[in-house]
Structure formats: structure tokens, C-alpha cells
Amino acid sequence: MIDQILFPTDGSEAAADVFEFAQQIALEHDATLTVLNVADTNRDSVTQISGEVIDALETEGEQIVQELADDANPRVSIRTDVVQGEPRQTIVEYGERIDADLIVMPTHGRRGLERVLLGSVTERVVSTATVPVLAVNPGDDGAPSYPCDDVLVPTDGSEGATRALRTGVDLAKATGATLHVLTVVETASLGFDARSMLKDEELESNATETITEATDVAEASLDDVRSSIRHGRPYREIRAYVDDNDVDLIAMGTHGRTDFSRYLLGSVANKLLRSSPVPVLTVRADADD
């Protein structure tokens, strides 16, 4: 399932913590882990020494990736690289170049709250990468562990959510995890006219159909599948479900249905990326979906 993993790093403590998690994934799947530093050419980084022009950022990048490689588990196949460019675009293009199956990134970088490098870059990579992106918030207790025991796939029945479900099923099958499928009935954000057009019974019916279809897909490959319908705001209900069921990874699509231009799984994904206590695996729908 996972043969090539790309791990971009800016040398921050958060990135170092998440690197351990990336190594665990590589070990579990016998994958090659490529450690990448992007020398941001948007920044002024040129220093002149002994008459020679040296790119200070590139030199720093070599040190960053080498330190991680030196500290890596000897059982992990590690590659390192430093390239110049705009971080978001460069990471996405580099992932395509090496045929990465997964990009693992921390949700916070080294520039602090006002200028979070990898935090903002992660969100941009999530929105454009053609391969799944696993965003990890190490939190106060450090990075989580892998393989996971409980994987949650929130779904709204959209193509993006369906693609995420297939990825979640593959992940659960490969690791022996329990797969949880959740859909949330949301009425609070719909305007008065929308609620009058779409009755509560119809919302419930749609949710039941969505969860049934998703559960059928999951149970075709897995024995341990749990499904649930909740009511409220999707972001809050997903977070509550994570806490209530000890979920340790969320897999979800980055774009969802646009019913009444309100119920957007994409906006939910963005909120979870910024604050989820567990890793969030995002799967982008094709442009044609």
C-alpha cells in the first residue's frame, strides 16, 4: 500500500517529533522515507564567503536533513534531499517526481504563531497534492504512535469522502485497525428557506443512505467496522467522536458536497487540520469529480 513516503522538514522541533511517527509508518509498511528540505527562494538567503557565493539556506537544509538521517532508526530506508523553490509547490512536485504514496507533515513549523512555515505550507499541500497527506500535530505529549488501532472516516457521501473511505479501508486492512464510519446530520447552518425545502425526515434519510453505503463498502473488505450518525455541527461532532471512541487517526476528503453552499467537508477538514489531537489523513478528490 505504501512504498514511498515523503517527509518535508524545516528543522523545527515539531518536525523532529513527527519524523519519529513517519519512521514508524515506514517500518510498518517497509517503505522508503525521503527527508526533504526546501530552501525557500522567496527569502533572502545568499551569503558571500571567501569570494564564493554560498546559498546559506541550502547549507542549512543539508544540515537539517542529515541530522535527521543520522538519528534515524537503522532499519528504516532513508533518503535525503535539499532543493530550492517555493515550499508548497516544490513539495507537491517533488512528491510526484518520486511517486510518493504518502506525504507526512507537521501542522506547525519553526517561525512561531505569526509566521508558521510548515503550518501554512501543510494546508496548501493538502489542497493541491495528488497523493494523501498525513498532517500531524505532535501536541504537548509528542508525536502519536503507529500503527493505529482505530481509524475514523467522516463521510458526507461525496466523491472526495468516498475516496477517503477507500484509503481508510486500505489502511485499516493493512494494520488491523478498527474502522469507524461517521456521518453528521447538520441543520443549524441551513437557512430558514433551506430547512423548509429539505425536511428533517429527508436529512435523516440522506444520512442513513450515506452511512449504509459507506458501511457496505467497508464491510466488503473488513470485519471490524463501526458506523454512527450524529447530529450537530460536523467539526464538533467529529472531534467529540474522536474523544469518545479513542480514535487515533482521521481519514477524510478535502472537498465535500456543496448543498446550499454550506455543508462543505473541505471547511471541516481545514478546521481539523489546525486543531485535531490526532493525525489527519486527507485525500483530495480528482478535479473531474
Buried (B, 14 or more C-beta within 10 A) or exposed (E): EBEBBBBBBBBBEBBBBBBBBBBBBBBBBEBBBBBBBBBBBEEEBEEEEEEEEEBBBBBBBBEBBBBBBEEBEEEBEBBBBBBBBBBBBBBBBBBEEBEBBBBBBBBBBBBEEEEBBBBBBBBBBBBBBEBBBBBBBBBEEEBBEBBBBBBBBBBBBBBBBBBBBBBBBBBBBEBEBBBBBBBBBBBEEBEEEBBEEBEEEEBEEBBEEBBEBBBEBBBEEBEEBBBBBBBBBBBBBBBEBBEEBEBBBBBBBBBBBEBBEBBBBBBBBBBBBBEBBBBBBBBBBEEEE
